[in-house]
Amino acid sequence: MNNTGVTGYSALTPLNLLIDSGAIYSNYGKDTEKLVSATSGGNEFEVKIDTRDIKVDGIKSDAKGLKRITKITVTLKTNLLEATSENLAMLVFGNVDTVSDIDYDIITGKNYIADTDYLENIAIVGSISGSLKPVIVVIKNALSTDGLSMQRGDDDDNVLPLTITGHVDPSTPELLPYEIRYPKVGALAPLYVVGNPIVDGGEIRLDFNTDVVSPVPFTGFTVLVNTVSNVVTAATRNINDLSIVNLTLTTPPTSGQVVTVAYTKSVTVGEQVTAVTGGTLATFGADTVTNN
């Protein structure tokens, strides 16, 4: 029988969903870190990779090993809602004179790009469903590269389009100007058994500290009854309490028999017992099961 799935949806899908647009920061993680602006219409991060193929006589299709990268362009595109003096100056590599006029900041552009026009970084900080930690995309040596376009209209969200491009640092030319900090999903919500397992209706009941993803993998569990292996055939989540899992055994144990349960965490993600918050059950040794 072919067990190949016909959908990409799995128990891990709800844990790896990017939520909302995120927030834009300048010089993220530095002493000068600052929230840039509220945005409208979402934020688009792109790593565009241009390639060329080495031409070989007789080869009529793309060939493995003959493709070369010619350029990598790292950009962030967004629409700023806040037309601050600082944001306007960032768009045009401008200077801001805050002294000459008591009523206005005077913003003037220039016809060259100074090293000080590059921000250490621009970052998108956003949520992911399976972690309390954010996903952070950092664009290094960030520079506005599309200039200023200011359109105003009635009954519109008047925005300032912003395109930021990352640039390689001359001191580390081999490093690309971006990094993605992706949280270990569920790292803040470990999954573990609470109290002692018990024999309940011929099955072993495990109470966890939080709700468990269904279907529950069971191949990692090892049960011994009077020191003899009793193979686990299924693991079922309780329909009324999603933090309770019952293990079905080949032979239901009888009252008074000595029962232990152990768990070995698989290296295969889909075979790991997982909390709805993303934490996974760690390996544990033989634990005595209450069997009255």
Phi and psi restraints in degrees (value plus and minus 20) as a CYANA .aco file:
   2 ASN   PHI    -105.5   -65.5
   2 ASN   PSI      97.9   137.9
   3 ASN   PHI    -118.3   -78.3
   3 ASN   PSI      -8.4    31.6
   4 THR   PHI     -83.5   -43.5
   4 THR   PSI     108.2   148.2
   5 GLY   PHI     -92.0   -52.0
   5 GLY   PSI     137.7   177.7
   6 VAL   PHI    -134.6   -94.6
   6 VAL   PSI      -8.5    31.5
   7 THR   PHI    -161.7  -121.7
   7 THR   PSI     129.8   169.8
   8 GLY   PHI    -101.4   -61.4
   8 GLY   PSI     -26.6    13.4
   9 TYR   PHI     -90.0   -50.0
   9 TYR   PSI     114.3   154.3
  10 SER   PHI    -164.1  -124.1
  10 SER   PSI    -199.3  -159.3
  11 ALA   PHI     -83.3   -43.3
  11 ALA   PSI     -42.3    -2.3
  12 LEU   PHI    -108.8   -68.8
  12 LEU   PSI     -32.1     7.9
  13 THR   PHI     -75.4   -35.4
  13 THR   PSI     -67.5   -27.5
  14 PRO   PHI     -85.0   -45.0
  14 PRO   PSI     -31.6     8.4
  15 LEU   PHI    -113.8   -73.8
  15 LEU   PSI     -29.2    10.8
  16 ASN   PHI    -145.9  -105.9
  16 ASN   PSI      19.4    59.4
  17 LEU   PHI    -122.6   -82.6
  17 LEU   PSI     106.3   146.3
  18 LEU   PHI     -94.7   -54.7
  18 LEU   PSI     109.3   149.3
  19 ILE   PHI    -131.0   -91.0
  19 ILE   PSI     105.1   145.1
  20 ASP   PHI      42.7    82.7
  20 ASP   PSI    -195.8  -155.8
  21 SER   PHI    -103.9   -63.9
  21 SER   PSI     -46.6    -6.6
  22 GLY   PHI      67.7   107.7
  22 GLY   PSI     157.6   197.6
  23 ALA   PHI    -139.7   -99.7
  23 ALA   PSI     130.4   170.4
  24 ILE   PHI    -124.9   -84.9
  24 ILE   PSI     105.9   145.9
  25 TYR   PHI    -140.6  -100.6
  25 TYR   PSI     126.5   166.5
  26 SER   PHI    -120.9   -80.9
  26 SER   PSI     125.4   165.4
  27 ASN   PHI      30.6    70.6
  27 ASN   PSI      28.0    68.0
  28 TYR   PHI     -79.4   -39.4
  28 TYR   PSI     112.9   152.9
  29 GLY   PHI      61.1   101.1
  29 GLY   PSI     -18.7    21.3
  30 LYS   PHI    -125.2   -85.2
  30 LYS   PSI     150.6   190.6
  31 ASP   PHI     -82.7   -42.7
  31 ASP   PSI     -46.3    -6.3
  32 THR   PHI    -117.5   -77.5
  32 THR   PSI      -2.4    37.6
  33 GLU   PHI     -73.9   -33.9
  33 GLU   PSI     117.5   157.5
  34 LYS   PHI    -172.2  -132.2
  34 LYS   PSI     119.2   159.2
  35 LEU   PHI     -89.6   -49.6
  35 LEU   PSI     104.9   144.9
  36 VAL   PHI     -93.8   -53.8
  36 VAL   PSI     -72.5   -32.5
  37 SER   PHI    -197.0  -157.0
  37 SER   PSI     136.6   176.6
  38 ALA   PHI     -85.7   -45.7
  38 ALA   PSI     129.0   169.0
  39 THR   PHI    -143.0  -103.0
  39 THR   PSI     146.8   186.8
  40 SER   PHI    -158.9  -118.9
  40 SER   PSI     114.5   154.5
  41 GLY   PHI      69.1   109.1
  41 GLY   PSI     -11.8    28.2
  42 GLY   PHI      69.6   109.6
  42 GLY   PSI     153.0   193.0
  43 ASN   PHI    -145.0  -105.0
  43 ASN   PSI     113.5   153.5
  44 GLU   PHI    -138.0   -98.0
  44 GLU   PSI      94.5   134.5
  45 PHE   PHI    -122.0   -82.0
  45 PHE   PSI     113.0   153.0
  46 GLU   PHI    -159.0  -119.0
  46 GLU   PSI     114.9   154.9
  47 VAL   PHI    -133.3   -93.3
  47 VAL   PSI      82.1   122.1
  48 LYS   PHI    -114.9   -74.9
  48 LYS   PSI     102.6   142.6
  49 ILE   PHI    -131.5   -91.5
  49 ILE   PSI      95.5   135.5
  50 ASP   PHI    -114.9   -74.9
  50 ASP   PSI     117.5   157.5
  51 THR   PHI    -153.0  -113.0
  51 THR   PSI     143.8   183.8
  52 ARG   PHI    -156.6  -116.6
  52 ARG   PSI     134.8   174.8
  53 ASP   PHI    -125.3   -85.3
  53 ASP   PSI     113.6   153.6
  54 ILE   PHI     -92.0   -52.0
  54 ILE   PSI     107.6   147.6
  55 LYS   PHI    -103.4   -63.4
  55 LYS   PSI     107.7   147.7
  56 VAL   PHI    -146.4  -106.4
  56 VAL   PSI     108.0   148.0
  57 ASP   PHI     -77.0   -37.0
  57 ASP   PSI     113.6   153.6
  58 GLY   PHI      72.0   112.0
  58 GLY   PSI     -33.7     6.3
  59 ILE   PHI    -115.8   -75.8
  59 ILE   PSI      97.5   137.5
  60 LYS   PHI    -126.0   -86.0
  60 LYS   PSI     -13.1    26.9
  61 SER   PHI    -160.8  -120.8
  61 SER   PSI     153.6   193.6
  62 ASP   PHI     -82.2   -42.2
  62 ASP   PSI     114.3   154.3
  63 ALA   PHI    -135.5   -95.5
  63 ALA   PSI     116.5   156.5
  64 LYS   PHI     -80.6   -40.6
  64 LYS   PSI     112.5   152.5
  65 GLY   PHI      69.9   109.9
  65 GLY   PSI     -25.6    14.4
  66 LEU   PHI    -129.5   -89.5
  66 LEU   PSI     -11.7    28.3
  67 LYS   PHI    -117.9   -77.9
  67 LYS   PSI     115.3   155.3
  68 ARG   PHI    -144.9  -104.9
  68 ARG   PSI     120.6   160.6
  69 ILE   PHI    -100.3   -60.3
  69 ILE   PSI     109.1   149.1
  70 THR   PHI    -124.7   -84.7
  70 THR   PSI     -46.8    -6.8
  71 LYS   PHI    -183.5  -143.5
  71 LYS   PSI     123.3   163.3
  72 ILE   PHI    -145.5  -105.5
  72 ILE   PSI      99.7   139.7
  73 THR   PHI    -133.5   -93.5
  73 THR   PSI     105.2   145.2
  74 VAL   PHI    -130.8   -90.8
  74 VAL   PSI     100.7   140.7
  75 THR   PHI    -156.8  -116.8
  75 THR   PSI     136.2   176.2
  76 LEU   PHI    -147.7  -107.7
  76 LEU   PSI     108.6   148.6
  77 LYS   PHI    -139.8   -99.8
  77 LYS   PSI     112.8   152.8
  78 THR   PHI    -174.5  -134.5
  78 THR   PSI     155.3   195.3
  79 ASN   PHI    -144.6  -104.6
  79 ASN   PSI      96.3   136.3
  80 LEU   PHI    -103.0   -63.0
  80 LEU   PSI     113.1   153.1
  81 LEU   PHI    -108.7   -68.7
  81 LEU   PSI     -43.1    -3.1
  82 GLU   PHI    -120.0   -80.0
  82 GLU   PSI      92.1   132.1
  83 ALA   PHI    -111.2   -71.2
  83 ALA   PSI      48.6    88.6
  84 THR   PHI    -103.1   -63.1
  84 THR   PSI     142.0   182.0
  85 SER   PHI     -78.4   -38.4
  85 SER   PSI     -61.2   -21.2
  86 GLU   PHI     -84.5   -44.5
  86 GLU   PSI     -60.9   -20.9
  87 ASN   PHI     -88.5   -48.5
  87 ASN   PSI     -60.5   -20.5
  88 LEU   PHI     -81.8   -41.8
  88 LEU   PSI     -61.8   -21.8
  89 ALA   PHI     -85.7   -45.7
  89 ALA   PSI     -57.9   -17.9
  90 MET   PHI     -81.3   -41.3
  90 MET   PSI     -55.8   -15.8
  91 LEU   PHI     -89.0   -49.0
  91 LEU   PSI     -47.7    -7.7
  92 VAL   PHI    -140.2  -100.2
  92 VAL   PSI      -4.6    35.4
  93 PHE   PHI      34.3    74.3
  93 PHE   PSI      19.5    59.5
  94 GLY   PHI    -111.0   -71.0
  94 GLY   PSI     151.8   191.8
  95 ASN   PHI    -128.5   -88.5
  95 ASN   PSI     127.2   167.2
  96 VAL   PHI    -137.5   -97.5
  96 VAL   PSI      98.8   138.8
  97 ASP   PHI    -118.4   -78.4
  97 ASP   PSI      90.7   130.7
  98 THR   PHI    -120.8   -80.8
  98 THR   PSI     -16.4    23.6
  99 VAL   PHI    -128.4   -88.4
  99 VAL   PSI     -59.7   -19.7
 100 SER   PHI     -82.8   -42.8
 100 SER   PSI     -53.7   -13.7
 101 ASP   PHI    -143.2  -103.2
 101 ASP   PSI     110.7   150.7
 102 ILE   PHI     -94.9   -54.9
 102 ILE   PSI     -35.5     4.5
 103 ASP   PHI    -125.3   -85.3
 103 ASP   PSI     -44.0    -4.0
 104 TYR   PHI    -152.2  -112.2
 104 TYR   PSI     127.3   167.3
 105 ASP   PHI    -105.4   -65.4
 105 ASP   PSI     113.1   153.1
 106 ILE   PHI    -122.2   -82.2
 106 ILE   PSI      96.5   136.5
 107 ILE   PHI    -125.1   -85.1
 107 ILE   PSI     104.8   144.8
 108 THR   PHI    -148.9  -108.9
 108 THR   PSI     124.9   164.9
 109 GLY   PHI    -111.9   -71.9
 109 GLY   PSI    -198.5  -158.5
 110 LYS   PHI    -168.1  -128.1
 110 LYS   PSI     144.1   184.1
 111 ASN   PHI    -122.8   -82.8
 111 ASN   PSI       9.5    49.5
 112 TYR   PHI    -171.1  -131.1
 112 TYR   PSI     145.0   185.0
 113 ILE   PHI    -132.3   -92.3
 113 ILE   PSI     100.6   140.6
 114 ALA   PHI    -114.2   -74.2
 114 ALA   PSI     138.0   178.0
 115 ASP   PHI     -78.0   -38.0
 115 ASP   PSI     -50.8   -10.8
 116 THR   PHI     -92.5   -52.5
 116 THR   PSI     -31.8     8.2
 117 ASP   PHI     -95.6   -55.6
 117 ASP   PSI     -41.5    -1.5
 118 TYR   PHI     -99.2   -59.2
 118 TYR   PSI     107.9   147.9
 119 LEU   PHI     -99.3   -59.3
 119 LEU   PSI     128.7   168.7
 120 GLU   PHI     -76.0   -36.0
 120 GLU   PSI     -60.4   -20.4
 121 ASN   PHI    -186.2  -146.2
 121 ASN   PSI     142.0   182.0
 122 ILE   PHI    -143.1  -103.1
 122 ILE   PSI     117.9   157.9
 123 ALA   PHI    -151.0  -111.0
 123 ALA   PSI     123.2   163.2
 124 ILE   PHI    -120.3   -80.3
 124 ILE   PSI     105.0   145.0
 125 VAL   PHI    -137.3   -97.3
 125 VAL   PSI      94.7   134.7
 126 GLY   PHI    -159.2  -119.2
 126 GLY   PSI     151.6   191.6
 127 SER   PHI    -114.0   -74.0
 127 SER   PSI     132.5   172.5
 128 ILE   PHI    -148.7  -108.7
 128 ILE   PSI     126.0   166.0
 129 SER   PHI     -84.6   -44.6
 129 SER   PSI     -49.5    -9.5
 130 GLY   PHI    -115.9   -75.9
 130 GLY   PSI      -9.1    30.9
 131 SER   PHI    -170.6  -130.6
 131 SER   PSI     130.9   170.9
 132 LEU   PHI    -103.3   -63.3
 132 LEU   PSI     -32.7     7.3
 133 LYS   PHI    -106.2   -66.2
 133 LYS   PSI     127.0   167.0
 134 PRO   PHI    -103.2   -63.2
 134 PRO   PSI     140.1   180.1
 135 VAL   PHI    -104.5   -64.5
 135 VAL   PSI     110.6   150.6
 136 ILE   PHI    -143.4  -103.4
 136 ILE   PSI     101.8   141.8
 137 VAL   PHI    -128.9   -88.9
 137 VAL   PSI      98.7   138.7
 138 VAL   PHI    -130.3   -90.3
 138 VAL   PSI     104.1   144.1
 139 ILE   PHI    -126.6   -86.6
 139 ILE   PSI      99.5   139.5
 140 LYS   PHI    -114.4   -74.4
 140 LYS   PSI     133.3   173.3
 141 ASN   PHI      27.5    67.5
 141 ASN   PSI      38.6    78.6
 142 ALA   PHI    -103.9   -63.9
 142 ALA   PSI     116.9   156.9
 143 LEU   PHI    -161.8  -121.8
 143 LEU   PSI     114.8   154.8
 144 SER   PHI     -89.5   -49.5
 144 SER   PSI     108.6   148.6
 145 THR   PHI    -142.7  -102.7
 145 THR   PSI     -17.2    22.8
 146 ASP   PHI    -135.0   -95.0
 146 ASP   PSI     -14.6    25.4
 147 GLY   PHI      52.0    92.0
 147 GLY   PSI    -178.0  -138.0
 148 LEU   PHI    -134.4   -94.4
 148 LEU   PSI     109.6   149.6
 149 SER   PHI    -151.8  -111.8
 149 SER   PSI      92.9   132.9
 150 MET   PHI    -138.0   -98.0
 150 MET   PSI      89.4   129.4
 151 GLN   PHI    -138.3   -98.3
 151 GLN   PSI     116.7   156.7
 152 ARG   PHI    -147.3  -107.3
 152 ARG   PSI     119.7   159.7
 153 GLY   PHI    -172.4  -132.4
 153 GLY   PSI     138.5   178.5
 154 ASP   PHI     -92.7   -52.7
 154 ASP   PSI     124.5   164.5
 155 ASP   PHI      37.1    77.1
 155 ASP   PSI       7.5    47.5
 156 ASP   PHI    -139.5   -99.5
 156 ASP   PSI     137.6   177.6
 157 ASP   PHI    -105.1   -65.1
 157 ASP   PSI      80.8   120.8
 158 ASN   PHI     -96.1   -56.1
 158 ASN   PSI      96.8   136.8
 159 VAL   PHI    -144.7  -104.7
 159 VAL   PSI     144.1   184.1
 160 LEU   PHI    -132.2   -92.2
 160 LEU   PSI      86.1   126.1
 161 PRO   PHI     -83.3   -43.3
 161 PRO   PSI     116.0   156.0
 162 LEU   PHI    -151.0  -111.0
 162 LEU   PSI     107.1   147.1
 163 THR   PHI    -138.0   -98.0
 163 THR   PSI      99.6   139.6
 164 ILE   PHI    -127.2   -87.2
 164 ILE   PSI     114.3   154.3
 165 THR   PHI    -138.9   -98.9
 165 THR   PSI     115.5   155.5
 166 GLY   PHI    -105.0   -65.0
 166 GLY   PSI     131.0   171.0
 167 HIS   PHI    -153.0  -113.0
 167 HIS   PSI     121.3   161.3
 168 VAL   PHI     -85.3   -45.3
 168 VAL   PSI     118.5   158.5
 169 ASP   PHI    -101.1   -61.1
 169 ASP   PSI     109.6   149.6
 170 PRO   PHI     -82.0   -42.0
 170 PRO   PSI     -41.6    -1.6
 171 SER   PHI     -99.7   -59.7
 171 SER   PSI     -38.8     1.2
 172 THR   PHI    -157.5  -117.5
 172 THR   PSI      46.0    86.0
 173 PRO   PHI     -85.5   -45.5
 173 PRO   PSI     -35.3     4.7
 174 GLU   PHI    -103.3   -63.3
 174 GLU   PSI     -30.1     9.9
 175 LEU   PHI    -117.9   -77.9
 175 LEU   PSI     112.8   152.8
 176 LEU   PHI     -93.5   -53.5
 176 LEU   PSI     132.6   172.6
 177 PRO   PHI    -107.2   -67.2
 177 PRO   PSI      25.3    65.3
 178 TYR   PHI    -177.7  -137.7
 178 TYR   PSI     140.4   180.4
 179 GLU   PHI    -171.2  -131.2
 179 GLU   PSI     128.8   168.8
 180 ILE   PHI    -135.6   -95.6
 180 ILE   PSI      98.6   138.6
 181 ARG   PHI    -118.2   -78.2
 181 ARG   PSI      83.9   123.9
 182 TYR   PHI    -125.7   -85.7
 182 TYR   PSI     100.3   140.3
 183 PRO   PHI     -86.8   -46.8
 183 PRO   PSI     128.5   168.5
 184 LYS   PHI     -90.3   -50.3
 184 LYS   PSI      87.9   127.9
 185 VAL   PHI     -78.1   -38.1
 185 VAL   PSI     107.2   147.2
 186 GLY   PHI      61.1   101.1
 186 GLY   PSI     -12.7    27.3
 187 ALA   PHI     -79.7   -39.7
 187 ALA   PSI     -45.9    -5.9
 188 LEU   PHI    -111.0   -71.0
 188 LEU   PSI     -21.6    18.4
 189 ALA   PHI    -152.6  -112.6
 189 ALA   PSI      54.2    94.2
 190 PRO   PHI     -84.6   -44.6
 190 PRO   PSI     132.1   172.1
 191 LEU   PHI    -126.6   -86.6
 191 LEU   PSI     111.6   151.6
 192 TYR   PHI    -174.1  -134.1
 192 TYR   PSI     140.8   180.8
 193 VAL   PHI    -101.5   -61.5
 193 VAL   PSI     114.0   154.0
 194 VAL   PHI    -119.5   -79.5
 194 VAL   PSI     106.4   146.4
 195 GLY   PHI      51.1    91.1
 195 GLY   PSI    -187.6  -147.6
 196 ASN   PHI    -110.2   -70.2
 196 ASN   PSI     119.4   159.4
 197 PRO   PHI     -82.1   -42.1
 197 PRO   PSI     134.6   174.6
 198 ILE   PHI    -155.2  -115.2
 198 ILE   PSI     134.1   174.1
 199 VAL   PHI    -102.4   -62.4
 199 VAL   PSI     104.4   144.4
 200 ASP   PHI    -155.7  -115.7
 200 ASP   PSI      86.1   126.1
 201 GLY   PHI      42.6    82.6
 201 GLY   PSI      16.0    56.0
 202 GLY   PHI      63.6   103.6
 202 GLY   PSI     -21.9    18.1
 203 GLU   PHI    -136.1   -96.1
 203 GLU   PSI     145.5   185.5
 204 ILE   PHI    -118.3   -78.3
 204 ILE   PSI     104.4   144.4
 205 ARG   PHI    -119.5   -79.5
 205 ARG   PSI     108.6   148.6
 206 LEU   PHI    -135.8   -95.8
 206 LEU   PSI     104.4   144.4
 207 ASP   PHI    -121.1   -81.1
 207 ASP   PSI     102.2   142.2
 208 PHE   PHI    -122.3   -82.3
 208 PHE   PSI     144.3   184.3
 209 ASN   PHI     -95.6   -55.6
 209 ASN   PSI     -33.0     7.0
 210 THR   PHI    -174.9  -134.9
 210 THR   PSI     150.8   190.8
 211 ASP   PHI     -84.4   -44.4
 211 ASP   PSI     127.4   167.4
 212 VAL   PHI    -132.1   -92.1
 212 VAL   PSI     123.5   163.5
 213 VAL   PHI     -91.3   -51.3
 213 VAL   PSI     119.8   159.8
 214 SER   PHI    -132.4   -92.4
 214 SER   PSI     124.5   164.5
 215 PRO   PHI     -91.1   -51.1
 215 PRO   PSI     131.7   171.7
 216 VAL   PHI    -114.4   -74.4
 216 VAL   PSI      99.1   139.1
 217 PRO   PHI     -83.9   -43.9
 217 PRO   PSI     123.0   163.0
 218 PHE   PHI    -144.9  -104.9
 218 PHE   PSI     -24.4    15.6
 219 THR   PHI     -87.8   -47.8
 219 THR   PSI     -38.6     1.4
 220 GLY   PHI    -101.8   -61.8
 220 GLY   PSI     -30.3     9.7
 221 PHE   PHI    -106.8   -66.8
 221 PHE   PSI     118.9   158.9
 222 THR   PHI    -144.4  -104.4
 222 THR   PSI     104.0   144.0
 223 VAL   PHI    -138.4   -98.4
 223 VAL   PSI     112.5   152.5
 224 LEU   PHI    -136.7   -96.7
 224 LEU   PSI     115.3   155.3
 225 VAL   PHI    -140.7  -100.7
 225 VAL   PSI      96.3   136.3
 226 ASN   PHI      31.5    71.5
 226 ASN   PSI      24.1    64.1
 227 THR   PHI      50.2    90.2
 227 THR   PSI     -14.8    25.2
 228 VAL   PHI    -126.7   -86.7
 228 VAL   PSI     116.6   156.6
 229 SER   PHI     -81.8   -41.8
 229 SER   PSI     114.6   154.6
 230 ASN   PHI    -148.0  -108.0
 230 ASN   PSI      83.2   123.2
 231 VAL   PHI     -86.6   -46.6
 231 VAL   PSI     113.2   153.2
 232 VAL   PHI     -98.0   -58.0
 232 VAL   PSI     107.9   147.9
 233 THR   PHI    -126.9   -86.9
 233 THR   PSI     -34.1     5.9
 234 ALA   PHI    -185.9  -145.9
 234 ALA   PSI     136.2   176.2
 235 ALA   PHI    -153.0  -113.0
 235 ALA   PSI     103.9   143.9
 236 THR   PHI    -144.0  -104.0
 236 THR   PSI     111.2   151.2
 237 ARG   PHI    -100.8   -60.8
 237 ARG   PSI     116.8   156.8
 238 ASN   PHI     -85.2   -45.2
 238 ASN   PSI     112.6   152.6
 239 ILE   PHI     -92.6   -52.6
 239 ILE   PSI     -41.4    -1.4
 240 ASN   PHI    -118.2   -78.2
 240 ASN   PSI     -41.6    -1.6
 241 ASP   PHI    -160.1  -120.1
 241 ASP   PSI      85.1   125.1
 242 LEU   PHI     -94.2   -54.2
 242 LEU   PSI     -21.2    18.8
 243 SER   PHI    -114.8   -74.8
 243 SER   PSI     -19.5    20.5
 244 ILE   PHI    -128.3   -88.3
 244 ILE   PSI     112.1   152.1
 245 VAL   PHI    -145.0  -105.0
 245 VAL   PSI     114.5   154.5
 246 ASN   PHI    -129.2   -89.2
 246 ASN   PSI     110.4   150.4
 247 LEU   PHI    -116.8   -76.8
 247 LEU   PSI     104.7   144.7
 248 THR   PHI    -110.7   -70.7
 248 THR   PSI     112.1   152.1
 249 LEU   PHI    -126.3   -86.3
 249 LEU   PSI     140.4   180.4
 250 THR   PHI     -79.4   -39.4
 250 THR   PSI     -63.3   -23.3
 251 THR   PHI    -148.4  -108.4
 251 THR   PSI      98.9   138.9
 252 PRO   PHI     -81.1   -41.1
 252 PRO   PSI     112.0   152.0
 253 PRO   PHI     -90.8   -50.8
 253 PRO   PSI     132.2   172.2
 254 THR   PHI    -121.5   -81.5
 254 THR   PSI     141.1   181.1
 255 SER   PHI     -76.8   -36.8
 255 SER   PSI     115.4   155.4
 256 GLY   PHI      72.5   112.5
 256 GLY   PSI     -37.0     3.0
 257 GLN   PHI     -88.4   -48.4
 257 GLN   PSI     127.9   167.9
 258 VAL   PHI    -104.2   -64.2
 258 VAL   PSI      98.8   138.8
 259 VAL   PHI    -142.1  -102.1
 259 VAL   PSI     115.0   155.0
 260 THR   PHI    -149.9  -109.9
 260 THR   PSI     133.1   173.1
 261 VAL   PHI    -153.6  -113.6
 261 VAL   PSI     117.0   157.0
 262 ALA   PHI    -150.8  -110.8
 262 ALA   PSI     144.5   184.5
 263 TYR   PHI    -161.7  -121.7
 263 TYR   PSI     114.5   154.5
 264 THR   PHI    -137.6   -97.6
 264 THR   PSI      97.9   137.9
 265 LYS   PHI     -90.2   -50.2
 265 LYS   PSI     107.7   147.7
 266 SER   PHI     -96.2   -56.2
 266 SER   PSI     132.7   172.7
 267 VAL   PHI     -99.6   -59.6
 267 VAL   PSI     -32.5     7.5
 268 THR   PHI    -108.3   -68.3
 268 THR   PSI     100.4   140.4
 269 VAL   PHI     -76.0   -36.0
 269 VAL   PSI     -63.2   -23.2
 270 GLY   PHI     -88.5   -48.5
 270 GLY   PSI     -29.9    10.1
 271 GLU   PHI    -126.1   -86.1
 271 GLU   PSI      -7.8    32.2
 272 GLN   PHI    -118.6   -78.6
 272 GLN   PSI     117.1   157.1
 273 VAL   PHI     -90.9   -50.9
 273 VAL   PSI     104.9   144.9
 274 THR   PHI    -148.9  -108.9
 274 THR   PSI     118.8   158.8
 275 ALA   PHI     -98.9   -58.9
 275 ALA   PSI     136.9   176.9
 276 VAL   PHI     -84.0   -44.0
 276 VAL   PSI     -41.9    -1.9
 277 THR   PHI    -107.7   -67.7
 277 THR   PSI     -21.0    19.0
 278 GLY   PHI      86.2   126.2
 278 GLY   PSI     -37.0     3.0
 279 GLY   PHI     -87.1   -47.1
 279 GLY   PSI     131.4   171.4
 280 THR   PHI    -137.6   -97.6
 280 THR   PSI     132.1   172.1
 281 LEU   PHI     -93.4   -53.4
 281 LEU   PSI     105.3   145.3
 282 ALA   PHI    -102.9   -62.9
 282 ALA   PSI     137.4   177.4
 283 THR   PHI     -77.4   -37.4
 283 THR   PSI     115.8   155.8
 284 PHE   PHI    -158.6  -118.6
 284 PHE   PSI     130.7   170.7
 285 GLY   PHI     -98.2   -58.2
 285 GLY   PSI    -196.8  -156.8
 286 ALA   PHI     -78.7   -38.7
 286 ALA   PSI     102.5   142.5
 287 ASP   PHI    -134.6   -94.6
 287 ASP   PSI     111.0   151.0
 288 THR   PHI     -87.8   -47.8
 288 THR   PSI     113.0   153.0
 289 VAL   PHI    -119.0   -79.0
 289 VAL   PSI     109.9   149.9
 290 THR   PHI     -87.6   -47.6
 290 THR   PSI     103.2   143.2
 291 ASN   PHI    -158.3  -118.3
 291 ASN   PSI      60.4   100.4
